[in-house]
């Protein structure tokens, strides 16, 4: 880099707000690309923003912790934003009451399938115990998934990457899969997306309709709870089955 730019960057990197600024600028640029692509799922703004941030941090030699000292302000807002998802869900209470039992069945099936399929495929392909433990909670929102992976002996950093990839793939492929299966009900679409593709899928669901997004938010929250409670109980038995 240019020596003058190096000096400026060294100065800026000591400012906590640098991480916040980089995050907002990267996402704004990613959103511009997303709009130019006419909101095509393959141009997911989260994926683009992450790639831009990784490139900037790598080129400048900035430590992740230095970046996160500022970006944590955005991270803090994840909690209130998640709680706020209950507002559109409240408007769907009449529909929710009529679908309660089917949704609980879908939650159990989807949560177990998401975790055990990843675990089983990883084990059959010869992945290490640490790797399959990192794979299992891939369909849960990142903070919960990282905590679950750490408690199981997995790598939280690897889990975070897998969670993001899972969400992006879910956001990209869900619409086409629903069309192929002729599923038109937005409540059903949303719930399935939330179980399989957590927050990124939920954001995509809200772009389809408020009902779709509300049920995706419900599924995301419930799947996180079910996964956190059941995986520590189920995976030891699965490990014995696969000889891990």
LINURZI-V684600 format. One record per helix or strand. SS is the DSSP state (H for helix, E for strand). FROM is the first residue (numbers start at 1). TO is the last residue. Records with the same first field share a line. If there is no record, write none. Layout:
SS = FROM-TO, FROM-TO
//
This chain:
H = 3-13, 17-36, 41-43, 45-60, 64-84, 86-90, 93-98, 100-124, 129-136, 142-152, 156-180, 186-208, 210-242
//
